[in-house]
Amino acid sequence: MIPTYFCNSCPKKMITYLLLVLPCFSIFSQKTSTDSLQQLLKKTPHSNSQYADIMNQLATANFYLNTDEAIKWANKALNISKKKHWKKEEALAQKTLGITNAVKNNMDNALSHFQESIKIAEENHFEEIASAGYHNLVGVYLYYFDEESEDAAKKIYITKAKEAQKKSLYYKKRINNPNEMAHGYSGMGGIFLKQADIEKDTAVLREVLDSALFYNHKAYNISKQEGNKFMEGISSINLCLALYGQTRYEEADQFAQLALDIGKKGNTYILTNASLAMADIKNKQKKKVSAKRYYKKAITLAQKTDLKHIEVDALKKLITLLIEENRGKEANQYFERYEAVQQKLNNQIQAMTTQLKTEKEEQKNIHLIKENNLLLSINQSYTFLVGGLITILFLTAFFASYLWRQRQTIKTQNRQLAEANETKNQFFSIIAHDLRGPVLSFQNISKKIYYLDKKGKEGDVNKMLAQVDFAAKNLNSLLDNLLNWSLIEENTFPYQPTEINLKSLSNEIYELFKPLADDKGVKLKQHIFADFIVFVDRNSLSTILRNLVSNAIKFSQSGGEVIISAKNKKENILLRVEDTGQGIPADVQKKLFSLNQKKVREGTHGEKGTGLGLVLCEKFTKLNGGKIEVQSQVGKGTLFTITLPRNVTSKIN
């Protein structure tokens, strides 16, 4: 079981929110003070959508200081946006109201506001707002997850959280903001860590933790590349937790140390969580002295930053450790502190609950009266100041901007439709011609076998049976490629990375293709003699190697050579398939990894191809965090090089 101080801490109602909702609450880039925003509001005509935008900014600026004030401004922005049909400002106001209700634990209201914000954003192609809205939904579903006591109900909310996070990630990728993508991947990894806390089945738990590793790897890589130290620290701790859950304590120790180093540079929140993570790891490694030191460090940091849930967790574990060492007096001192902190935490939760009940009743009537009076006052003040000409100018600008965005959307959709049609045409071409060929070959061969059998020509029958075997293997290979291509196009390929011995896998491929190479007079050589270990999905790597070796034999003349080899390169392994065949022209090399019939060529003995194999090689290589390169000279041969991560740590680095 993984430690729960980070992925499922108390108080449950607030920590899920703080981890997954607050970090994405940053649609606005301005950090103007509330005073200057109010001055700007007075100067802005209320016929301009900027008027509602400033109100939304006021709600954002007040969010961290006064949630009631934030709700007031968000409601004002919502009312005027609805009246003026300003969809973007309306979507932002709904989103802000959702977050403020979440802070107040009005989760049903929060859910309603987030869903409305998403609906408006998707209808009007506001992708950034839609992405943030779905991420906010994740926070609500994880709140419900923490509230449930039954595992079956918890799994329902975990599933909903995953679906919402996938949607959020979809929009983050379209926006192409690396920091937002890192946060999205980290959020998905965090959801899998939540799920791991309730999984009882060992096999399922392993898969869940593998998924947590996969998404947090992506978050870590992007954060490190972008210099986003906060997300790098969060991803490091999440990776530490997933590795801890798989009892891979040495690797978990590495990421805990990375998080500690980041925290020491000024981020106390990261430093506090990393200290507790390191303490748990040292405790599992039986390094009791180090474990106690880190528990005490976590307690001190949590006390300074008022992270009482972490302080309680660290105190509890330190007391247990001291009791195991028969240090009862020191354990008793910490127990008194534990009771005091726990009582403060309980009092805070009780006070928050009481306050929320009172505020809910008061706010119902007050907000409506204030909003109506203020909007009436604003309308009266600006009716005579804003002339018809200014109104027309602003409306013209608004509609021009709207039409431009619509044109851009239509252009994008047309391009995507054209690409989809091209892919569909290529796919149907493969089915109509290349799949039909082997089937017709079976029919012709079967007629010949029947004829030769009747004539008693047993030797010729055996030759025909060899042709049947060859045609069957070709058909099987084609069907495998078609299936894998369709799975990866629909993002449903079962990706399960693990440590693979390249020597063992290449021996299997060698044994599979040796008869084919011998029949053609090509020397197939397996030159991987050491145990090279890579961290990849086995099925996808096997598909890569099968396609590369098959192509190398196909385009080699009798007497040629095909060599499978590997070598070290820093933290990666280079897997190489080299042949002495006819080579690839420069213009064809540019199209190798696209589904384009113009690049398809016949082999040296007239063997047919579909062009799917190398497309799959490139997609599967990227899926495994590697890259594929080709070097070729016409008449001399071709070398394909696949760069693969050696292990989990090198894959991240």
C-alpha positions as a printed NumPy array, in Angstrom:
array([[  0.   ,   0.   ,   0.   ],
       [  1.294,   3.463,  -0.841],
       [  1.605,   6.156,   1.876],
       [ -1.434,   8.434,   1.933],
       [  0.031,  11.726,   3.11 ],
       [  0.045,  13.193,  -0.389],
       [ -2.644,  11.458,  -2.408],
       [ -5.334,  11.093,   0.266],
       [ -4.522,  13.381,   3.184],
       [ -6.767,  14.82 ,   5.89 ],
       [ -8.77 ,  16.967,   6.025],
       [-10.078,  15.172,   2.961],
       [-12.533,  17.889,   1.931],
       [ -9.82 ,  20.482,   1.412],
       [ -6.66 ,  18.677,   0.361],
       [ -8.093,  17.152,  -2.819],
       [ -9.209,  20.662,  -3.75 ],
       [ -5.879,  22.277,  -2.954],
       [ -3.893,  19.734,  -4.962],
       [ -6.016,  19.53 ,  -8.079],
       [ -8.148,  22.687,  -8.337],
       [ -6.055,  25.606,  -7.13 ],
       [ -3.032,  25.026,  -9.427],
       [ -5.168,  25.341, -12.557],
       [ -7.024,  28.485, -11.352],
       [ -5.071,  30.84 , -13.548],
       [ -6.956,  31.684, -16.712],
       [ -6.228,  35.34 , -16.058],
       [ -2.655,  36.432, -16.574],
       [ -3.112,  39.885, -14.927],
       [ -2.185,  40.24 , -11.272],
       [ -3.533,  43.765, -10.812],
       [ -4.582,  44.924,  -7.327],
       [ -8.291,  45.115,  -6.485],
       [ -8.115,  48.918,  -6.075],
       [ -6.682,  49.525,  -9.525],
       [ -9.159,  47.052, -11.034],
       [-12.073,  48.923,  -9.472],
       [-10.704,  52.219, -10.83 ],
       [-10.432,  50.633, -14.27 ],
       [-13.994,  49.315, -13.962],
       [-15.322,  52.85 , -13.402],
       [-13.698,  54.043, -16.623],
       [-14.935,  51.137, -18.761],
       [-18.263,  51.413, -20.671],
       [-20.643,  48.689, -19.563],
       [-21.503,  48.068, -23.222],
       [-18.003,  46.653, -23.675],
       [-17.315,  42.995, -22.829],
       [-14.177,  44.198, -21.024],
       [-16.543,  45.426, -18.301],
       [-17.505,  41.836, -17.405],
       [-13.907,  40.718, -17.895],
       [-12.731,  43.185, -15.215],
       [-15.427,  41.89 , -12.852],
       [-14.124,  38.368, -13.407],
       [-10.608,  39.599, -12.649],
       [-11.874,  41.21 ,  -9.444],
       [-13.422,  37.863,  -8.467],
       [-10.076,  36.166,  -9.156],
       [ -8.097,  38.78 ,  -7.202],
       [-10.414,  38.394,  -4.192],
       [-10.495,  34.602,  -4.347],
       [ -7.45 ,  34.075,  -2.114],
       [ -8.477,  36.906,   0.257],
       [-12.265,  36.867,   0.592],
       [-14.447,  34.219,  -1.04 ],
       [-17.648,  36.181,  -0.348],
       [-16.239,  39.148,  -2.265],
       [-15.157,  36.781,  -5.047],
       [-18.684,  35.341,  -5.303],
       [-20.147,  38.851,  -5.39 ],
       [-18.021,  39.944,  -8.366],
       [-18.453,  36.613, -10.187],
       [-22.254,  36.886,  -9.896],
       [-22.133,  40.431, -11.26 ],
       [-20.   ,  39.281, -14.183],
       [-22.391,  36.37 , -14.809],
       [-25.54 ,  38.506, -14.8  ],
       [-24.269,  41.174, -17.181],
       [-22.616,  38.591, -19.461],
       [-25.907,  36.724, -19.817],
       [-27.73 ,  39.962, -20.528],
       [-25.197,  41.083, -23.159],
       [-24.573,  37.559, -24.544],
       [-20.823,  37.708, -23.778],
       [-20.165,  33.975, -23.825],
       [-16.481,  33.931, -22.845],
       [-17.045,  36.164, -19.808],
       [-20.111,  34.084, -18.871],
       [-18.071,  30.854, -19.016],
       [-15.336,  32.39 , -16.833],
       [-17.891,  33.669, -14.307],
       [-19.454,  30.179, -14.047],
       [-15.992,  28.705, -13.522],
       [-15.11 ,  31.211, -10.782],
       [-18.417,  30.554,  -9.006],
       [-17.659,  26.842,  -9.153],
       [-14.256,  27.312,  -7.499],
       [-15.563,  29.616,  -4.755],
       [-18.366,  27.147,  -3.977],
       [-15.776,  24.356,  -3.85 ],
       [-13.757,  26.324,  -1.285],
       [-16.887,  26.634,   0.794],
       [-17.572,  22.879,   0.417],
       [-20.788,  23.54 ,  -1.553],
       [-19.741,  20.787,  -3.931],
       [-23.128,  20.199,  -5.575],
       [-23.305,  23.893,  -6.522],
       [-19.661,  23.799,  -7.623],
       [-20.367,  20.821,  -9.895],
       [-23.322,  22.618, -11.494],
       [-21.28 ,  25.784, -12.196],
       [-18.327,  23.832, -13.638],
       [-20.605,  21.84 , -15.953],
       [-22.285,  25.017, -17.202],
       [-18.889,  26.666, -17.786],
       [-17.733,  23.638, -19.813],
       [-20.936,  23.596, -21.869],
       [-20.539,  27.27 , -22.863],
       [-16.803,  26.845, -23.534],
       [-17.251,  23.81 , -25.801],
       [-20.117,  25.364, -27.748],
       [-17.987,  28.45 , -28.452],
       [-14.572,  26.732, -28.843],
       [-12.993,  28.347, -25.742],
       [-10.507,  25.507, -25.368],
       [ -8.498,  26.928, -22.467],
       [-11.627,  27.463, -20.373],
       [-12.951,  23.99 , -21.274],
       [ -9.653,  22.404, -20.227],
       [ -9.659,  24.181, -16.866],
       [-13.348,  23.344, -16.339],
       [-12.827,  19.618, -16.806],
       [ -9.841,  19.758, -14.446],
       [-12.072,  21.466, -11.856],
       [-14.559,  18.605, -12.261],
       [-11.761,  16.22 , -11.275],
       [-11.439,  18.047,  -7.946],
       [-15.193,  17.674,  -7.285],
       [-15.234,  13.966,  -8.156],
       [-12.224,  13.323,  -5.897],
       [-14.012,  15.188,  -3.104],
       [-16.961,  12.79 ,  -3.522],
       [-14.42 ,   9.921,  -3.645],
       [-13.065,  10.951,  -0.23 ],
       [-16.575,  11.294,   1.205],
       [-17.636,   7.758,   0.221],
       [-16.988,   4.852,   2.569],
       [-17.742,   1.99 ,   0.133],
       [-15.051,   0.996,  -2.37 ],
       [-17.643,   0.371,  -5.113],
       [-18.876,   3.979,  -4.881],
       [-15.298,   5.26 ,  -4.735],
       [-14.466,   3.442,  -7.992],
       [-17.392,   5.17 ,  -9.731],
       [-15.985,   8.6  ,  -8.85 ],
       [-12.451,   7.552,  -9.805],
       [-13.781,   6.561, -13.24 ],
       [-15.561,   9.914, -13.6  ],
       [-12.401,  11.739, -12.529],
       [-10.35 ,   9.886, -15.181],
       [-12.882,  10.726, -17.901],
       [-12.868,  14.405, -16.931],
       [ -9.06 ,  14.502, -16.814],
       [ -8.821,  12.889, -20.275],
       [-11.05 ,  15.665, -21.622],
       [ -8.906,  18.276, -19.888],
       [ -5.756,  16.743, -21.365],
       [ -7.35 ,  16.695, -24.831],
       [ -7.845,  20.463, -24.732],
       [ -4.438,  21.111, -23.141],
       [ -2.796,  19.295, -26.066],
       [ -4.789,  21.375, -28.561],
       [ -3.74 ,  24.591, -26.797],
       [ -0.15 ,  23.27 , -26.833],
       [  0.882,  24.947, -23.575],
       [  3.674,  22.718, -22.141],
       [  3.169,  23.794, -18.506],
       [ -0.566,  23.124, -18.724],
       [  0.133,  19.704, -20.289],
       [  2.555,  18.896, -17.452],
       [ -0.111,  19.799, -14.92 ],
       [ -2.661,  17.677, -16.784],
       [ -0.406,  14.602, -16.883],
       [  0.452,  15.061, -13.191],
       [ -3.264,  15.293, -12.394],
       [ -3.955,  12.027, -14.225],
       [ -1.07 ,  10.377, -12.376],
       [ -2.534,  11.653,  -9.089],
       [ -5.912,  10.083,  -9.896],
       [ -4.271,   6.682, -10.419],
       [ -2.494,   7.104,  -7.068],
       [ -5.904,   7.741,  -5.473],
       [ -7.2  ,   4.538,  -7.082],
       [ -4.18 ,   2.587,  -5.828],
       [ -5.181,   3.404,  -2.246],
       [ -8.382,   1.31 ,  -2.541],
       [ -7.267,  -1.515,  -4.852],
       [ -7.226,  -4.943,  -3.203],
       [ -6.293,  -7.029,  -6.254],
       [ -2.48 ,  -7.24 ,  -6.582],
       [ -2.46 ,  -7.496, -10.393],
       [ -4.817,  -4.528, -10.791],
       [ -2.796,  -2.517,  -8.277],
       [  0.363,  -3.148, -10.3  ],
       [ -1.344,  -1.891, -13.485],
       [ -2.701,   1.173, -11.672],
       [  0.742,   2.072, -10.321],
       [  2.28 ,   1.519, -13.768],
       [ -0.235,   4.023, -15.145],
       [  0.625,   6.477, -12.362],
       [  4.302,   6.119, -13.314],
       [  3.55 ,   6.604, -17.011],
       [  1.618,   9.868, -16.613],
       [  3.954,  11.303, -13.996],
       [  6.95 ,  10.476, -16.211],
       [  5.399,  12.704, -18.863],
       [  4.692,  15.477, -16.347],
       [  8.237,  15.271, -14.973],
       [  9.875,  15.399, -18.416],
       [  7.834,  18.405, -19.586],
       [  8.27 ,  20.288, -16.28 ],
       [ 12.008,  19.736, -16.297],
       [ 12.295,  20.853, -19.922],
       [ 10.217,  23.998, -19.246],
       [ 11.996,  24.834, -15.978],
       [  8.731,  24.568, -13.983],
       [ 10.215,  23.65 , -10.608],
       [  6.911,  23.412,  -8.74 ],
       [  5.438,  20.839, -11.151],
       [  8.806,  19.056, -11.331],
       [  8.683,  18.697,  -7.543],
       [  5.06 ,  17.513,  -7.512],
       [  5.791,  14.964, -10.266],
       [  8.884,  13.743,  -8.4  ],
       [  6.82 ,  13.097,  -5.249],
       [  4.083,  11.337,  -7.264],
       [  6.722,   9.13 ,  -8.926],
       [  8.19 ,   8.437,  -5.512],
       [  4.751,   7.307,  -4.247],
       [  4.121,   5.018,  -7.228],
       [  7.559,   3.399,  -6.931],
       [  7.06 ,   3.062,  -3.161],
       [  3.801,   1.224,  -3.843],
       [  5.714,  -1.205,  -6.085],
       [  8.34 ,  -1.701,  -3.315],
       [ 11.028,  -0.198,  -5.573],
       [ 12.519,   1.762,  -2.71 ],
       [ 15.89 ,   2.607,  -4.282],
       [ 14.242,   4.337,  -7.246],
       [ 11.688,   5.976,  -4.948],
       [ 14.62 ,   7.31 ,  -2.885],
       [ 16.058,   9.001,  -6.026],
       [ 12.861,  10.932,  -6.724],
       [ 12.367,  11.863,  -3.097],
       [ 15.889,  13.345,  -3.172],
       [ 15.053,  15.256,  -6.373],
       [ 11.977,  16.721,  -4.669],
       [ 14.037,  17.613,  -1.58 ],
       [ 16.56 ,  19.457,  -3.747],
       [ 13.767,  21.444,  -5.414],
       [ 12.124,  22.199,  -2.07 ],
       [ 15.371,  23.484,  -0.585],
       [ 15.462,  26.173,  -3.272],
       [ 12.491,  27.967,  -1.747],
       [  9.364,  25.804,  -2.028],
       [  8.438,  24.805,   1.519],
       [  5.337,  22.897,   0.433],
       [  7.407,  20.571,  -1.773],
       [ 10.114,  20.296,   0.896],
       [  7.588,  19.283,   3.576],
       [  5.984,  16.537,   1.477],
       [  9.369,  15.321,   0.194],
       [ 10.713,  15.061,   3.77 ],
       [  7.792,  12.872,   4.797],
       [  8.183,  10.748,   1.656],
       [ 11.885,  10.242,   2.329],
       [ 11.149,   9.321,   5.958],
       [  8.728,   6.571,   4.848],
       [ 11.289,   5.205,   2.383],
       [ 14.105,   5.157,   4.946],
       [ 11.762,   3.411,   7.385],
       [ 11.045,   0.679,   4.796],
       [ 14.774,   0.349,   4.135],
       [ 15.319,  -0.247,   7.892],
       [ 17.403,   2.947,   8.106],
       [ 15.757,   4.022,  11.359],
       [ 18.11 ,   6.881,  12.218],
       [ 17.568,   8.568,   8.853],
       [ 13.823,   7.894,   9.032],
       [ 13.535,   9.635,  12.416],
       [ 15.548,  12.599,  11.174],
       [ 13.26 ,  13.117,   8.174],
       [ 10.075,  12.619,  10.239],
       [ 11.246,  15.339,  12.628],
       [ 12.129,  17.593,   9.7  ],
       [  8.657,  17.072,   8.189],
       [  7.04 ,  17.875,  11.558],
       [  9.019,  21.12 ,  11.922],
       [  8.277,  22.248,   8.359],
       [  4.58 ,  21.337,   8.603],
       [  4.292,  23.343,  11.831],
       [  5.864,  26.427,  10.193],
       [  3.603,  26.234,   7.122],
       [  0.462,  25.227,   9.075],
       [  0.123,  21.928,   7.15 ],
       [ -1.488,  20.199,  10.127],
       [ -2.546,  17.061,   8.216],
       [  1.118,  16.368,   7.35 ],
       [  2.239,  17.203,  10.888],
       [ -0.298,  14.711,  12.307],
       [  0.787,  11.974,   9.864],
       [  4.507,  12.49 ,  10.569],
       [  3.954,  12.57 ,  14.351],
       [  1.96 ,   9.34 ,  14.254],
       [  4.679,   7.516,  12.287],
       [  7.501,   8.896,  14.44 ],
       [  5.721,   7.784,  17.619],
       [  5.291,   4.267,  16.2  ],
       [  9.001,   4.149,  15.343],
       [ 10.04 ,   5.315,  18.85 ],
       [  7.789,   2.736,  20.513],
       [  9.4  ,  -0.016,  18.382],
       [ 12.784,   1.124,  19.747],
       [ 11.494,   1.101,  23.354],
       [ 11.991,   4.865,  23.668],
       [  8.763,   5.386,  25.591],
       [  9.637,   8.717,  27.211],
       [ 10.432,  10.458,  23.926],
       [  7.412,   8.8  ,  22.281],
       [  5.188,  10.163,  25.061],
       [  6.432,  13.725,  24.444],
       [  5.567,  13.516,  20.782],
       [  2.224,  11.891,  21.598],
       [  1.208,  14.925,  23.667],
       [  2.083,  17.141,  20.704],
       [  0.165,  14.805,  18.375],
       [ -3.002,  15.088,  20.505],
       [ -2.721,  18.887,  20.583],
       [ -2.299,  19.214,  16.814],
       [ -5.077,  16.692,  16.114],
       [ -7.425,  18.652,  18.381],
       [ -6.625,  21.913,  16.556],
       [ -7.284,  20.222,  13.249],
       [-10.645,  18.879,  14.454],
       [-11.585,  22.322,  15.821],
       [-10.768,  23.948,  12.475],
       [-12.937,  21.481,  10.588],
       [-15.805,  21.936,  13.061],
       [-15.558,  25.737,  12.881],
       [-15.509,  25.619,   9.082],
       [-18.602,  23.406,   8.998],
       [-20.54 ,  25.684,  11.39 ],
       [-19.548,  28.811,   9.483],
       [-20.605,  27.294,   6.172],
       [-24.076,  26.43 ,   7.464],
       [-24.609,  29.999,   8.681],
       [-23.245,  31.634,   5.528],
       [-25.41 ,  29.571,   3.217],
       [-28.59 ,  30.965,   4.736],
       [-27.37 ,  34.572,   4.83 ],
       [-26.054,  34.695,   1.275],
       [-29.266,  33.581,  -0.42 ],
       [-31.079,  36.917,   0.052],
       [-28.167,  39.364,   0.353],
       [-26.571,  38.614,  -3.024],
       [-29.731,  39.079,  -5.079],
       [-30.549,  42.478,  -3.517],
       [-26.992,  43.844,  -3.871],
       [-26.56 ,  42.615,  -7.431],
       [-29.83 ,  44.138,  -8.671],
       [-29.158,  47.497,  -7.006],
       [-25.6  ,  47.665,  -8.342],
       [-26.562,  46.741, -11.895],
       [-29.357,  49.354, -11.844],
       [-26.9  ,  52.   , -10.626],
       [-24.363,  51.096, -13.321],
       [-26.973,  51.247, -16.078],
       [-28.175,  54.689, -14.952],
       [-24.617,  56.072, -14.67 ],
       [-23.467,  55.045, -18.125],
       [-26.605,  55.383, -20.255],
       [-25.861,  58.995, -21.233],
       [-22.056,  58.673, -21.302],
       [-21.75 ,  55.964, -23.908],
       [-22.852,  57.151, -27.357],
       [-24.252,  55.071, -30.159],
       [-21.046,  55.362, -32.2  ],
       [-18.871,  53.755, -29.485],
       [-21.413,  50.97 , -29.033],
       [-21.373,  50.227, -32.775],
       [-17.558,  50.205, -32.832],
       [-17.328,  47.761, -29.966],
       [-20.019,  45.502, -31.404],
       [-18.307,  45.571, -34.812],
       [-14.985,  44.595, -33.221],
       [-16.673,  41.838, -31.261],
       [-18.414,  40.32 , -34.297],
       [-15.305,  40.692, -36.496],
       [-13.319,  38.804, -33.874],
       [-16.068,  36.191, -33.603],
       [-16.216,  35.684, -37.4  ],
       [-12.422,  35.383, -37.607],
       [-12.418,  32.705, -34.917],
       [-15.206,  30.862, -36.712],
       [-13.263,  30.944, -40.01 ],
       [-10.16 ,  29.614, -38.277],
       [-12.199,  26.816, -36.703],
       [-13.734,  25.879, -40.078],
       [-10.282,  25.852, -41.733],
       [ -8.935,  23.574, -38.995],
       [-11.927,  21.238, -39.254],
       [-11.622,  21.083, -43.068],
       [ -7.915,  20.225, -42.822],
       [ -8.608,  17.526, -40.21 ],
       [-11.446,  16.135, -42.373],
       [ -9.174,  16.004, -45.427],
       [ -6.494,  14.165, -43.431],
       [ -9.084,  11.724, -42.08 ],
       [-10.414,  11.067, -45.591],
       [ -6.89 ,  10.472, -46.918],
       [ -6.178,   8.012, -44.104],
       [ -9.508,   6.269, -44.724],
       [ -8.742,   5.967, -48.464],
       [ -5.305,   4.498, -47.75 ],
       [ -6.819,   2.018, -45.313],
       [ -9.488,   0.868, -47.772],
       [ -6.83 ,   0.59 , -50.495],
       [ -4.827,  -1.771, -48.279],
       [ -7.888,  -3.904, -47.565],
       [ -9.053,  -3.934, -51.199],
       [ -5.677,  -4.839, -52.773],
       [ -3.086,  -6.116, -50.314],
       [ -5.45 ,  -8.172, -48.152],
       [ -7.18 ,  -9.604, -51.191],
       [ -3.87 , -10.779, -52.732],
       [ -2.973, -13.476, -50.163],
       [ -6.554, -14.766, -50.158],
       [ -6.503, -15.202, -53.963],
       [ -3.088, -16.843, -53.632],
       [ -4.598, -19.43 , -51.25 ],
       [ -7.342, -20.182, -53.787],
       [ -4.895, -20.692, -56.681],
       [ -2.494, -22.819, -54.62 ],
       [ -5.32 , -25.009, -53.313],
       [ -6.44 , -25.757, -56.907],
       [ -2.871, -26.643, -57.906],
       [ -2.449, -28.942, -54.853],
       [ -5.704, -30.704, -55.737],
       [ -4.52 , -31.209, -59.329],
       [ -1.001, -32.399, -58.373],
       [ -2.362, -34.735, -55.692],
       [ -4.587, -36.433, -58.255],
       [ -1.565, -36.839, -60.554],
       [  0.46 , -38.351, -57.678],
       [  3.194, -35.692, -57.797],
       [  4.027, -35.681, -54.079],
       [  7.244, -33.615, -54.439],
       [  5.389, -30.817, -56.203],
       [  2.647, -30.928, -53.541],
       [  5.245, -30.373, -50.809],
       [  6.571, -27.323, -52.681],
       [  3.036, -25.969, -52.891],
       [  2.554, -26.511, -49.132],
       [  5.672, -24.406, -48.514],
       [  4.058, -21.645, -50.592],
       [  0.899, -21.964, -48.469],
       [  2.977, -21.537, -45.313],
       [  4.705, -18.475, -46.778],
       [  1.389, -16.904, -47.856],
       [ -0.141, -17.618, -44.433],
       [  2.756, -15.889, -42.661],
       [  2.42 , -12.865, -44.943],
       [ -1.309, -12.691, -44.301],
       [ -0.82 , -13.037, -40.535],
       [  1.779, -10.243, -40.554],
       [ -0.541,  -7.973, -42.526],
       [ -3.477,  -8.644, -40.182],
       [ -1.258,  -7.963, -37.136],
       [ -0.196,  -4.616, -38.59 ],
       [ -3.774,  -3.64 , -39.475],
       [ -4.978,  -4.487, -35.962],
       [ -2.132,  -2.626, -34.24 ],
       [ -2.6  ,   0.384, -36.508],
       [ -6.33 ,   0.62 , -35.713],
       [ -5.68 ,   0.258, -31.941],
       [ -3.052,   2.991, -31.848],
       [ -5.134,   5.332, -34.055],
       [ -7.999,   5.025, -31.544],
       [ -5.646,   5.365, -28.526],
       [ -6.727,   1.941, -27.226],
       [ -3.439,   0.059, -27.604],
       [ -2.748,  -1.821, -24.317],
       [  0.515,  -0.09 , -23.328],
       [  2.217,  -1.964, -20.437],
       [  5.884,  -0.98 , -20.019],
       [  8.231,  -3.342, -18.174],
       [ 11.889,  -4.356, -18.193],
       [ 12.72 ,  -6.38 , -21.363],
       [ 15.919,  -8.293, -22.194],
       [ 16.791,  -7.337, -25.795],
       [ 18.963, -10.436, -26.249],
       [ 16.037, -12.726, -25.452],
       [ 13.588, -10.836, -27.672],
       [ 15.984, -10.618, -30.629],
       [ 16.633, -14.38 , -30.373],
       [ 12.876, -14.956, -30.754],
       [ 12.744, -12.707, -33.814],
       [ 15.829, -14.448, -35.234],
       [ 14.224, -17.901, -34.878],
       [ 10.989, -16.581, -36.441],
       [ 12.623, -15.133, -39.586],
       [ 15.574, -17.547, -40.054],
       [ 13.625, -19.939, -42.348],
       [ 12.381, -17.027, -44.496],
       [ 15.923, -15.627, -44.822],
       [ 17.36 , -19.072, -45.655],
       [ 14.747, -19.632, -48.39 ],
       [ 15.786, -16.357, -50.006],
       [ 19.531, -16.979, -49.564],
       [ 19.939, -14.059, -47.118],
       [ 22.22 , -14.446, -44.1  ],
       [ 20.306, -13.384, -40.958],
       [ 22.676, -12.683, -38.008],
       [ 21.829, -11.983, -34.361],
       [ 24.723, -10.014, -32.797],
       [ 23.244,  -9.139, -29.389],
       [ 25.393, -11.179, -27.024],
       [ 25.072,  -9.164, -23.766],
       [ 21.957,  -8.72 , -21.608],
       [ 20.706,  -5.27 , -22.618],
       [ 17.711,  -4.319, -20.426],
       [ 15.212,  -1.696, -21.674],
       [ 12.022,  -0.341, -20.072],
       [  9.362,  -0.649, -22.815],
       [  6.095,  -2.33 , -23.789],
       [  7.018,  -5.832, -25.001],
       [  4.301,  -6.274, -27.645],
       [  5.001,  -2.947, -29.351],
       [  8.789,  -3.507, -29.363],
       [  8.27 ,  -7.007, -30.83 ],
       [  6.134,  -5.448, -33.601],
       [  8.885,  -2.885, -34.335],
       [ 11.581,  -5.551, -34.592],
       [  9.427,  -7.916, -36.697],
       [  8.643,  -5.197, -39.244],
       [ 12.249,  -3.987, -39.51 ],
       [ 13.695,  -7.502, -39.947],
       [ 10.943,  -8.467, -42.404],
       [ 11.642,  -5.358, -44.509],
       [ 15.404,  -5.943, -44.405],
       [ 14.984,  -9.48 , -45.775],
       [ 12.416,  -8.313, -48.346],
       [ 14.769,  -5.728, -49.855],
       [ 17.951,  -7.869, -49.762],
       [ 19.311,  -9.892, -52.69 ],
       [ 20.39 , -13.516, -52.412],
       [ 23.81 , -13.553, -50.698],
       [ 23.037, -10.381, -48.75 ],
       [ 23.162,  -9.95 , -44.944],
       [ 20.728,  -8.73 , -42.277],
       [ 22.238,  -8.027, -38.842],
       [ 20.415,  -7.366, -35.546],
       [ 22.657,  -5.621, -32.985],
       [ 22.591,  -3.305, -29.949],
       [ 24.96 ,  -1.046, -28.032],
       [ 25.024,   1.32 , -25.045],
       [ 24.696,   5.078, -25.393],
       [ 24.733,   6.896, -22.017],
       [ 21.382,   6.091, -20.368],
       [ 19.869,   4.592, -23.534],
       [ 20.232,   1.46 , -25.672],
       [ 20.596,   1.665, -29.453],
       [ 18.787,  -1.229, -31.196],
       [ 19.986,  -1.586, -34.815],
       [ 18.722,  -3.543, -37.857],
       [ 21.138,  -3.303, -40.788],
       [ 20.996,  -4.85 , -44.266],
       [ 23.138,  -4.896, -47.426],
       [ 20.1  ,  -4.618, -49.692],
       [ 19.069,  -2.243, -52.433],
       [ 18.781,   0.863, -50.216],
       [ 16.137,   3.587, -50.06 ],
       [ 16.082,   6.62 , -52.404],
       [ 16.269,  10.033, -50.67 ],
       [ 12.786,  11.116, -51.824],
       [ 11.233,   7.908, -50.431],
       [ 13.05 ,   8.328, -47.084],
       [ 11.08 ,  11.536, -46.459],
       [  7.787,   9.589, -46.667],
       [  8.837,   6.434, -44.813],
       [  6.802,   7.092, -41.674],
       [  3.59 ,   8.291, -43.339],
       [  0.712,   6.216, -44.691],
       [  1.425,   7.032, -48.339],
       [  1.013,   4.517, -51.165],
       [  3.595,   6.362, -53.307],
       [  6.388,   5.227, -51.004],
       [  5.422,   1.52 , -51.223],
       [  7.927,  -0.575, -53.256],
       [  8.218,  -4.248, -54.198],
       [ 10.91 ,  -6.441, -52.648],
       [ 13.803,  -7.974, -54.595],
       [ 11.674, -11.069, -55.356],
       [  8.513,  -9.074, -56.078],
       [  7.234,  -9.187, -52.476],
       [  4.308,  -6.866, -51.863],
       [  4.029,  -4.311, -49.038],
       [  1.405,  -1.993, -47.497],
       [  3.482,   0.825, -46.021],
       [  1.901,   0.191, -42.604],
       [  4.929,  -1.48 , -41.016],
       [  7.208,   1.57 , -40.767],
       [  4.281,   3.789, -39.708],
       [  3.73 ,   1.424, -36.78 ],
       [  7.484,   1.353, -36.032],
       [  7.547,   5.125, -35.662],
       [  4.346,   5.336, -33.585],
       [  5.388,   2.502, -31.252],
       [  8.885,   3.959, -30.833],
       [  7.394,   7.281, -29.711],
       [  4.953,   5.441, -27.44 ],
       [  7.944,   3.883, -25.667],
       [  9.729,   7.216, -25.21 ],
       [ 12.306,   6.563, -27.934],
       [ 13.114,   7.687, -31.468],
       [ 13.731,   5.958, -34.813],
       [ 16.355,   7.019, -37.37 ],
       [ 17.268,   5.734, -40.827],
       [ 20.496,   5.882, -42.836],
       [ 20.499,   4.471, -46.369],
       [ 22.41 ,   4.517, -49.637],
       [ 20.958,   3.151, -52.864],
       [ 22.781,  -0.032, -53.829],
       [ 24.621,  -0.362, -50.498],
       [ 21.968,  -1.001, -47.858],
       [ 19.984,   0.488, -44.993],
       [ 20.443,   0.94 , -41.219],
       [ 17.482,   1.546, -38.891],
       [ 18.41 ,   2.681, -35.339],
       [ 15.915,   2.664, -32.464],
       [ 16.914,   4.635, -29.333],
       [ 15.252,   3.114, -26.228],
       [ 15.349,   4.008, -22.505],
       [ 17.47 ,   1.589, -20.45 ],
       [ 15.196,   1.669, -17.343],
       [ 12.608,   3.762, -15.497],
       [ 15.123,   6.341, -14.244],
       [ 16.843,   6.806, -17.633],
       [ 13.454,   7.031, -19.346],
       [ 12.65 ,  10.049, -17.168],
       [ 16.088,  11.662, -17.39 ]])
